[in-house]
């Protein structure tokens, strides 16, 4: 039996995950935080303890997303990249979108236009 998702999905958290962190689907069907050079499948929408279910908004749906900033500052129009521990920032190797927010503090929640992966 297959499952189809439209916009969001619910997955088992393989570790503690904080809302607005980038995640990747694991081989066990759960999700974990994305790594710096890893791919990003979506953004966690809620906090979840390891073993709980977490709602994930997929990047391939387009539209806007929220992410936890690292490597501040960021300004509107900056390219946004995946960073360590599921954070997003203005530098990296995996592009995931374009900033709609100006922020100068690490840990700030920013909004960005998701790149359709």
C-alpha positions in Angstrom: 0.0 0.0 0.0 1.3 3.4 -0.8 0.8 6.8 0.9 0.3 10.1 -0.8 0.9 13.5 0.9 -0.2 16.9 -0.2 1.7 19.7 1.5 2.5 18.1 4.9 3.0 14.6 6.3 3.4 13.1 9.7 6.5 11.1 10.5 8.2 9.4 13.5 11.0 11.6 14.9 14.3 9.7 15.0 15.6 12.3 17.5 14.4 15.3 19.3 13.3 17.9 16.7 12.5 21.5 17.2 9.9 23.3 15.1 11.2 25.1 12.0 14.2 22.9 11.6 15.0 21.2 8.3 14.6 17.5 8.2 15.3 14.5 5.9 13.4 11.3 5.6 15.4 8.3 6.8 15.5 4.7 5.6 13.3 3.7 8.5 10.5 6.0 7.3 11.1 8.5 10.1 12.8 11.9 10.0 15.9 13.3 11.4 17.6 16.7 11.3 19.3 17.5 8.0 23.1 17.8 7.9 25.1 20.6 6.4 25.8 18.8 3.1 22.7 16.6 3.2 19.5 17.1 1.3 16.4 18.6 2.8 12.9 17.1 2.4 10.9 19.5 4.5 10.6 21.7 7.6 9.3 20.4 10.9 6.2 22.4 11.9 6.1 21.4 15.6 8.4 20.3 18.4 8.7 16.6 18.8 10.6 14.3 21.2 12.4 11.2 19.8 9.7 8.6 19.1 6.9 11.1 18.7 5.3 12.1 15.5 6.2 15.4 13.8 4.4 17.3 11.1 6.7 18.1 8.1 5.9 20.6 5.4 7.6 19.5 2.2 9.9 21.8 0.3 8.6 20.5 -3.1 5.3 22.1 -2.4 6.7 25.6 -3.1 5.3 28.6 -1.2 6.9 29.9 1.9 8.5 28.1 4.8 9.9 29.2 8.2 13.4 28.1 9.3 15.7 28.6 12.3 18.6 31.0 11.3 22.3 30.3 11.8 25.1 32.4 10.4 23.2 35.7 10.9 22.7 38.3 9.5 20.4 37.6 6.6 18.4 40.2 4.5 15.4 40.0 2.2 16.5 38.4 -1.1 19.5 36.5 0.2 19.8 32.9 -0.9 19.1 30.4 1.9 21.1 27.2 2.4 20.7 24.1 4.6 23.1 24.2 7.5 24.0 21.9 10.4 21.4 20.7 12.9 18.5 21.4 10.5 19.1 25.2 10.6 19.1 27.5 7.6 21.4 30.3 6.7 23.0 32.7 4.1 25.9 30.3 3.4 26.3 26.6 2.6 26.2 24.2 -0.3 22.5 23.0 -0.5 20.2 25.9 -1.7 16.7 25.7 -0.3 15.2 29.1 -1.0 15.3 32.9 -0.8 14.8 35.0 2.3 11.7 37.1 2.9 13.0 38.2 6.3 15.8 40.5 7.5 17.3 39.2 10.8 20.6 39.7 12.6 20.4 37.1 15.4 21.2 33.4 15.3 18.2 31.4 16.4 15.7 33.8 14.8 12.8 32.3 12.9 12.9 33.6 9.3 10.5 33.1 6.4 11.8 32.1 3.0 10.4 31.1 -0.4 11.1 27.4 -0.7 13.0 26.3 -3.7 11.1 23.6 -5.6 13.5 20.7 -5.3 
